[in-house]
Every structure is written in structure tokens, then in C-alpha cells.
Amino acid sequence: MSIAIRTAIAAVIALAVAPAAQAHRSWLAPSATVLSGSEPWVTVDGAVSNTLFYPDHVAMRLDGLTAIGPDGAPVQIQNGSTGKYRSTFDLQLKTPGTYKIANASSGMMASYKLGGETKRWRGQEADLATAIPKDATEVQVSRNSRRVETFVTSGAPSTGALKITGKGLELEPITHPNDLVASEKARFKLLMDGKPAPDVEVEVVLGATRYRSKAPEFKVKTGADGVFEVQWPEPGLYWVEASVRGKDAAGVASNAGYAATFEVLPD
Amino acid sequence: MRAMKTPTLFAAVTGVAAVPAAADAAELTVSVEIPRLSVAEYHRPYVALWIERPDETAAVKTLAVWYDTKLAKGEGATWLKDMRQWWRKAGRSMTLPADGVSGPTKAPGKHQAVFTAAQLSGLAPGQYNLAIEAAREVGGREVVRVPFSWPPKAGARPASAKGASELGAISVSTKP
């Protein structure tokens, strides 16, 4: 089977599968985002659930978790544990500035037929070539990446931790993510593999929805430069999500998701 | 009459110290009322006083921060961020404790804070707000603003405002 046909099929499959990926929300919920004093701690919950930010479905796996300190270097996560519905971990902010906490994962998915049976494979790109038997038919391949982030700051906000990796769907803050108040609009830039992601729908959802019949929830779109603007309806902990489906430069179907938790404070 | 000597000497020393300030005797006096609250668990509020432009955009100068300066390991600073407006506009970029700025929390009642021209040096002539924010442990938070102009004009009237929950009457007077 030629590469061209493989990728064409993969693209079709990626589209067909799309709605299922929307079913649950992955989130990180920090105990605080704006901190003062010397070497403060934050504790963070991570889970996958429908209602924000209530862990009632599946705990977030901590394998892909990293914390980046104000100097851009990784910081050790402490006391990590995974329960039935949520994972939890602590982070000490030993130096003043902004920390980015991210859970990122990426890999390839393939499905193919071998001897009349449908097989699935999930792994890293480097192993793809050897993972699929030569006589496999109806091979479909897609590249998947997912990134869930949140931000916390001790003292004055800084930007050293905010650098993007250039891989998958990412957010580059224009408004600092720990300088958000309900009375001011915030602007962020969405990037796909380091390049502006235009015309992408971004979902904004307010947490603590259990005690109201309807939570503020709306969509905004990125402009040609990948920038989107959010006017927060009220203070609270917000979840912002976007996903981009398409083909990468090599023609392989790609499915990239990004979600972040932002705390918006009252004036 | 040995005992009398000490106060006399003290007065003499302070008299000497006051001389350099006389070059510019202008003063800003802020009267702050911290209300007595009938609550089950009371802690004195953290209070920040700062000067900002009338459009409330940025803090020009922090005048005073009253917080738990005496706690071990500077732990009192943990709750400075609860004075949210001040923290965002000024506090988060400052190093505390700071000489002449930080001080202990105050008990309910009326307090007067006097700031000299030397403390306000660098304040460009114009119209300002004196902003005061109080945040209390197991309590609420409130911000009150009172306008004033600088440098003081002779006969300038004091201005005042009143808080509704965490702050009582606040008045600001200036004298040249």
C-alpha cells in the first residue's frame, strides 16, 4: 500500500473519530495561582471528568507531567499520588516567578487488517515502521498530541517558564496567565507546531458548575495570527480548550489538543 | 533629679533630627479607622496604603503595609497577596519587609499615619488617590479611595470616604 493511500485513509478515519474525543475534559486544578511569602507551596489535582473541576470519572495519569520553573528549567514535583478519581501532587515555588505545570503526551496510532482481523497499535513514531507487518492492509495512521497546562506564580509574574516547545498545539500568553482579573480582557496566541493556528474554535468554561443550573460557557475563535481574546464573565477558575485536526507537512493525519486552567481573580 | 535627664535629652535629639525635614515640611496625613467587629474569630486585618493615579491604573508609591511582621521565617508574608489590588499593582514587585513601609498590624480603632515630603519624594505634581485595602483572616476584603492633590496647597480641605465592612472612616489631609 502506498504512503499516499495510507494517509488519505487516515485522514478520513481521523474525521470520523473526532466527536468521541470531546467526551471528557482533562484538567489540572491548582490550590492557588497567585502566591506571596517565601518558598510557598501549591497542591494540584489532575483528573478527567465532564464537570469542572469535580473529579468523578478518571484520574489523570502523571507520567507526562512536568513543571518548569521561572528560569526555564524543570522543577521536581513532590508527593505525587493517583487515586480512583484524581491524581494529586505538590510543587514548592522555591524561587519567585511563574511556573508552568504541563502534562503532555504524544504518539502515533495505527490500525490495520491482518488475516481478516483488525489490529490496533499505539506507540512512538520511531517504532511505527517496524510495528506494522509488511502484509498488513487498510493501514491507517495518525499522530496524536495532547497538552494540559496550568500556571502558578510566587511574587511578580515572569515569562521564563512560558516558552513553547514548538511541538503540538500550544498556548503562548500575551496577557500573563497569572495576571487575570474579571474586569480586563485577556489575549493568548494558539500555536500548532510553533506556527500560529488560525481560525480555531476555543472553548471557555467556568468551573464550580455544581451549584448552578448553567455555567458560563462560550466559544471564541483565533484570528489569522492565532490570537484569541477572552472577556471573563466573572471571577473564577476557568478551563480553556482547543483542538486542531488536519494533516502535518508529511501528509500524516494529526490530532492535537490543548487545555489550560486559568484563575481569574476579582478586582 | 537624675531621672528627668533622659526625657530632656530625648527631646533635644528629636529636635535636631527634625531640622533637615523643615526644608520641605509638607505632609500627607491619613487617618484610618479599623472597625471593631463582633465576630467569633477575629484577627487584625492586613492593611496596605498606596498612592495611585485617579484612573486607578497603577500604584505610584506604596506608603505603608501593616502585616504580621513578627512571625518566624517571615511567614506573615504568606497572606500579603490577599490584599489583591495592592498585590497586583505594587506588592508583588516589592521586597518586604521594607524600611519605613512595613509595620505591624493595628488594633481596631483610629490610627493616624503621617508621611513626610521626603517619603513622597519623586511624586510629580498632580491629582492622586490615596488607596487603602484591608484583608482579614477568616474575614473579608475592602478597598477605599480618597482623592488628594500634591504638592499640598495652603488651606486644602481634608477629603474622606467610608468603608462598609473591613474599613471605617478614612480621611486624608495635606499641609504645605
Interface residues (C-beta under 8 A of the other chain):
Chain A: V34 L35 S36 G37 S38 P40 T153 G155 A156 P157 D179 V181 L265 P266 D267
Chain B: K73 G74 E75 G76 A77 T78 W79 L80 K81 R84 Q85 W87 R88 G91 R92 S93
